[in-house]
């Protein structure tokens, strides 16, 4: 489809086609070469699994080495169609973990699941705050992930297509409308995105998740990510504190201090 669009429509329509991937950031548990290699492999087994074929025409070498024949092989024709088939890099980001080589730490410290085949243990710093989903709030993680994408895929245009948080207690409207935690979340992550831009990343857009509370994938209506509170029985909507702050950010293209 990308090939057809580029040949027949892109010149006249001037549209762009891109792929969006979801990825955590994986921070090495220590500065050892083993942990740094492990964290990089964790990124390859999650983000690289889908992005490498689009940018390089094949899966990451670490996946080929570890999974062998379980991975399909691309024909030469598929390789040519895949490589370079995205005009921009879309990114959904919600979480940061610490990564260490499998078996190098006490299993009781582990906090999250592992991808089969990557041999990575995932942990969290106990000082990190978490969202109502149990995801770690680590603003610098998005900066490091953006810089990793920039290096690996040769400085692509990037759009953050999802970033946000669910907070506890927001079934109660009065609690939800004063969502200072979400406001602080966006301030931290937008600031980290600005740092990535200052460091040379071609970040062209940021879309928060979400404009209003909605049906979440595997949690139904029990988790609320919205900047607008929704009464799911009546459809009534009420802007939260984060909505008003974020509206000002968009209108002024600048972040005001949190009041």
Residue pairs with C-beta under 8 A, 6 or more apart in sequence:
1 17
2 17
2 81
2 85
2 86
3 81
3 85
5 15
5 17
6 17
9 15
10 16
16 87
16 88
17 85
17 86
17 87
18 86
18 87
18 88
18 89
18 90
18 159
19 50
19 51
19 54
19 86
19 89
19 90
20 90
20 91
20 92
20 159
20 161
20 162
21 47
21 50
21 51
21 89
21 90
21 91
21 92
22 91
22 92
22 93
22 94
22 162
23 43
23 46
23 47
23 91
23 92
23 93
23 145
24 46
24 93
24 94
24 95
24 96
24 97
24 141
24 145
25 43
25 93
25 95
25 96
25 97
25 138
25 141
25 142
25 144
25 145
25 148
26 39
26 40
26 42
26 43
26 46
26 96
26 97
26 98
26 99
26 120
26 122
27 39
27 96
27 97
27 98
27 99
27 138
27 141
27 144
28 35
28 36
28 38
28 39
28 98
28 99
28 100
29 35
29 39
29 98
29 99
29 100
29 105
29 123
30 100
34 101
34 104
35 99
35 100
35 101
35 104
38 99
38 100
38 101
38 102
38 119
38 120
39 99
39 120
41 62
41 118
41 119
41 120
42 97
42 99
42 115
42 118
42 120
42 122
43 148
44 52
44 60
44 62
44 63
44 118
45 60
45 62
45 63
45 115
45 117
45 118
45 120
46 115
47 149
48 59
48 60
48 62
48 63
48 152
49 59
49 60
49 63
51 89
51 149
51 153
52 58
52 59
52 60
53 59
53 74
53 82
54 82
54 83
54 84
54 85
54 86
55 83
55 84
55 86
55 152
55 153
55 154
55 156
56 83
57 74
57 79
57 80
57 82
57 83
58 64
58 74
58 79
59 71
63 71
63 117
64 71
66 117
66 118
66 119
67 117
74 82
86 156
87 157
88 156
88 157
88 158
88 159
88 204
89 149
89 153
89 156
89 157
89 158
89 159
90 158
90 159
90 160
90 161
91 145
91 146
91 149
91 158
91 159
91 160
91 161
92 160
92 161
92 162
92 163
92 209
93 141
93 142
93 145
93 160
93 162
93 163
94 131
94 133
94 135
94 162
94 163
94 164
94 165
95 135
95 136
95 138
95 141
96 128
96 136
96 138
96 140
96 141
96 142
97 111
97 112
97 122
97 123
97 124
97 136
98 122
98 123
98 124
98 125
99 120
99 121
99 122
99 123
100 120
100 121
100 123
101 119
101 120
101 121
102 114
102 119
102 120
102 121
103 121
104 121
105 121
105 123
107 121
109 123
110 121
110 122
110 123
111 122
111 123
111 124
112 122
112 123
112 124
113 122
114 120
114 121
114 122
124 130
124 136
125 136
128 136
128 137
128 138
129 136
129 137
130 136
130 137
131 137
131 165
131 166
131 167
131 185
132 165
132 166
132 167
132 168
132 170
132 223
132 224
133 165
133 166
133 219
133 223
135 165
137 165
137 185
137 188
139 188
139 189
139 191
139 192
140 192
141 192
142 160
142 163
142 189
142 192
142 193
142 196
143 192
143 193
143 195
143 196
143 199
146 158
146 193
146 196
146 201
146 203
147 196
147 199
147 201
149 156
149 158
149 201
150 156
150 158
150 196
150 200
150 201
150 202
155 200
155 201
155 202
156 202
157 202
157 204
158 201
158 202
158 203
158 204
159 203
159 204
159 205
159 206
159 207
160 193
160 203
160 205
160 206
160 207
161 207
162 207
162 208
162 209
163 189
163 206
163 207
163 208
163 209
164 182
164 185
164 186
164 208
164 209
164 210
164 225
165 181
165 182
165 185
165 225
166 216
166 223
166 224
166 225
167 176
167 179
167 181
167 182
167 224
169 175
169 176
170 176
170 179
170 213
170 224
170 229
171 224
173 229
173 231
173 238
176 224
176 229
176 238
176 240
177 229
177 238
177 239
177 240
177 241
178 240
178 241
179 240
179 241
179 242
180 241
180 258
182 227
182 240
182 241
182 242
183 241
183 242
183 245
183 246
183 258
184 258
186 208
186 242
186 245
186 246
186 249
187 255
187 258
190 206
190 249
190 255
191 255
193 203
193 206
196 203
197 203
208 227
208 246
209 225
210 225
210 226
210 227
211 226
211 227
211 228
212 226
212 227
212 228
212 229
212 230
212 237
213 221
213 224
213 225
213 226
213 228
213 229
213 230
213 232
214 225
214 226
214 230
215 221
216 222
216 223
216 225
221 232
224 230
226 240
227 239
227 240
227 242
227 243
227 246
228 237
228 238
228 239
228 240
228 243
229 237
229 238
229 239
229 240
230 236
230 237
231 237
245 256
245 258
248 256
249 255
249 256
